[in-house]
Amino acid sequence: MSEADELEKYRAPALDKGLDILELLAGTEEGLSQAEIAKSLERSPNEIYRMLDRLVRRGYVRRTAADRYEVTLKLFELAYARPPLQRLLSQALPVMRRFARDAQQACHLATYDRGALVVAAQVDGPGYWNVSIRVGSRIGLVDTGSGHVTLAFASPEERRLMLEEQDPPETLTAALDARLSRVREQGYENMQSLQIAGVNNLSAPILGPMGRILAVFTCPYSERLDVRSAPDCDAALRMVIACGQEISQSRSV
């Protein structure tokens, strides 16, 4: 039996139809109508309607107010579910431990999950004093350095969906848009914490092979008065950026 015959033997027409729709929508910026999808895939409107209904109900596709269909972030979330996350952490933790030792600061890694960032890993500095955040904590997108980096490096569509998933939903204000543009241009965020006085959030993106943001590396920097040799804020920021680039490069090989 030839390879083509072997592939034909195990065809799953319904699955193929659903994947065809997802792949088609993934390649469009503004979504498509049901009729446009049917025409592009050379399928009947009834076939497409039934499949679209299931994809919408399962959360892979959303129907817009303009009666068009577009993919959601669910595939993005699935792509970076537990096994890939564990691989990311295995590559990031040695870098995080080295940073904490050299910078004399705590650090954490956060990933996006359903409207918030979740702290996936955290490493304390070597001294008695740390500003740290517990693993599993959910932190905001619009009021943290990690959130700003996540939004800045997301595509416009991903950013809109992320803001819509806030509780309550957020809108992209002119001030936030300008801030995010600056963060993306400079490649990092350096902002005073809106939660703890005297702390600067130093954050850099961790990017995948296709340039998509996978996670954010953050140091909640506080000046160390008990360790004279501890790096200052500017030096710690340079270290954060270097660590984000190092982890990103390890994800690209």
N, C-alpha and C positions, 0 to 999 in steps of 0.2 A: 504494500500500500504506500502511495506517495505521501509526502509531507502535506500536500494540499488536501488529499483525501482524508488523512488523519485529522487535520484541523476541522474539516467539514463534518466528520463523524461526531465530534463533540461540541457542535454548535449549540448555543443557548440563545435563540432569537430574541427573547424578551430582554435578557441581560445586554445583548449587543445593542438593542434599540435604546435602552437607557444610557449606556455608555456613549453611544453616538450623540445623544442629546447633550450630555454633560460636556463632551469634548467640543461640540459646536458652540455651546454657550460660553465655555471658558475662553474661546477665541474672539468673543465680541465684547465691546466696551459698554454698550448701552442696552444690551438685551435684545431679544427677538420676540415677535408675536408668534402665536401658535401656527398661523398660516405660513409665516416665513420659515419656521423650523420644519414644517412638513414639506415645503417646497425644497429646502436645502437638502433634506435627507431622502427625498423622493419617497415619502411615506404618505399614507392617507391621513387627513386631519383627525379621524376617529382614533387611529392607532396612536398618534402623537398626544391627543387629549388624555387618553387613559394613562399613558406613561408619565406625562407631565403631572397629572393629578397625584400619582404615587410619589414622584420626586419632591413635589411641594409638601405633601403630608409628612415625608420622612426628613424634610429640612435641608435637602440638597439644592433645591431650587426655590426661588421666591417669585411671586407674581407682583408686579409693580402696579402703582395706581394708574399707569398708562396702559395696563393690560398687556404688558410684555413680561418675558421670563428672563431671569438671570441667575447665575450660580450664587450660592451663599458661601460663607466661610467654613461650612462643615467639612468639606474635603480638605481645606487647609488645616483644620484642627485634627482630622484623622491622620493626615500625613505626618503630624508631629505628636502623635499619641504616645503611649507608654514606651514601646521598644525604642523608637528614635530618641525620645527624651532621655532614656537611660544611657544611650550612646553619647548623647550630648553631655550629660553630666559626667560620664566617665572621662571625657576629654577635657571638660572645664574644671573639674575639682582640683587637679594638680596645679593648674594655673592660678586658681583662686587661693589655694594654700600658700603658694609662693608670693602672691601679691600681699596677702594678709601679713606674712612674715616681714616682707621688705618695707611695706608701707606703714606697718604698725597700726593698721586699721581693719575693721571688719568689712566684709563684702558679701554681696548676694547676687543670685542669678534669678531672673523672673521671666515667665513666659505668659503669653496671652491665653485666656480661657473664659469664654462666655461673658464678655462685658467687663472683665477685670484682669489684672495681672496677678499671677500666683507665684509666690516665692518658691522656687523648686530646689534651691540649694543655698546654704549660708555658711560662711566660715568666719569665726571670730579672730580678732587680732591676738598677738601673743601676750599682751599685757593684761592687767586686771580690768582696765576700763575699755568698754566697747559700746558703740551704738549699733545694735543689731536688730534684725527682724526675724521672727520665727518662720521656719519652713512651713508652708501651707497657708500663710497669711495672704489675704486678697487685698490688693492695693489699687488705688484709682488710676485712671488714665490721664485725666486733665490736671491733676494737682501733684504729680510726682515726676522726678527726673526720668525714671524708667518708663512712665506713661508717655511723656513727651517724645522720647526716643522711639518708642513703639509706633506712635501715631506718625511721627516724622518720616519714618522709613517704610511705612505701609503705602500701598498704592492708594490713589484717591478713593476708589470704590471700597477697598478694605477699610480705610479710615472712616468713611461714612457709615459703613455697617457697624464698626466698632463703637462709634459714638451713639448710634441708634440703640445699641444693646446696653447702654448705660441705664441705671435705674435711679432717677428718671433719665430719659434720653437727653443727650447733650447735643448742642449745635456747634458748628465750627465758626466761632466768632472771628472778627478781623484780627483781634489781638492774638488769639490762639494760633490762627493761620500764620501770622507773621513770625510768631515764636517758633512754630514747627519748621517753617522755611529756613530760619536761621540755624536750627538744630541740624537739619539735614545738610545744609551747606557746610557747616563746620565739622560735622561728623560726631558730635557729642552734645551732652547737656551738662551744664554747670549752673545749678540754681540753689538758692537757699531753701531749706526744707520748709514746707508749709505745715508740718506736723510738730517739729521739734526745734526750738530756738538754738542757734549756734551750730547748726549742722548744714553742710552743703552736700546736696546730692550730685555726685559725679557719675555720669552714666554714659555707656558706649554700646552700640549695637553689636549683636552677634548675627552675622549674615550667612545664609546658605549659598550653595554653588550658583544658584540663579539670581542671587542678589536679594532674595526675600529675607525679611527679618525673622529670625527664629527665637531670639531671646535678647535680654538686656543684661549687661554686666554693670553693677552699681556699687559704689562705695559711699556710704553715708559718712562723709568726712567730718571729723571734729578735731580741732587743734589739740595736740598732745603737749601739755606743759610739763609732764613728768619724764619725757624722753627727749633729750636735746637733739639727738641725731635723727628723730623722726622726720620724714619728708613733709614739706609744707603742702598747702592745697594745690598749688600749680604743679609741683612734682608728682603728687598723687594722681592728679588728673592725667598727666602724661602716661603714668603707669596704667591707669584704667583703660585709656585708649589703646595702648600697646597690648594689653591682655585681651581686649575685645577683638583686635585684629588677629592675635595668635589663635584664639579659639575659632574664629571664623575661618582661618586658613586650614585648620585641622579638619573642619567640616567640608572643605572643598577638595580634599584629596581622596 
